[in-house]
Amino acid sequence: MHISTILYLLFIALINSFDNIGIRVAYSIGGVKVQFFKNILISLMAFAVSFTASLSGHIISDFLSEEISSILSMLLLLFTGLKIAAEPFMKKEKEFVNIKFLSYKESVSIGIALALDDIGGSIGVGLVGYSPLAVGLAFFTVSFLIFLTGNYMIKILEKLKVNHKIATVMAGLVMIVIGISQVIE
């Protein structure tokens, strides 16, 4: 495989992963760290969906349209965003921990939402004839790097002494906006 093909697929994966960046920024603002194995879980979902979509091409587009994928992605992101935004109000002040870790349940929910959002791009590059394995690996790599670098953003936000209660509400609202944007185009 040529370096230009690899760069092209990574670029396609990055463009299709702007929501991943937004979600990761939202989690970083809220002080949520994504541990290594949970990052792998999210990235594996990106790989599995993009690989399958690329492999299946037009069959998947007939079975699960981009519109339905966007709606499912929106619902998952809305639910997760509402949960995050409500979290500071559900806990007593002394229970509110500044730095949290993403749970496996949240990892699966976010992984599914973000992976469903990748179906359109994956089908497109699959229809053009790119290797499904290469497409899947590109989406895995980009997703993994986005969530990995977000953990370092938390350190910067700590130094800035960001109010974590307000930041968590803002993170939830960002996720809700991203979710709504899934169906508004």
Summary of the structure (lengths in Angstrom):
residues: 185
radius of gyration: 16.8
end to end distance: 34.3
largest distance: 55.5
contacts: 639
relative contact order: 0.26
helix: 81%
strand: 2%
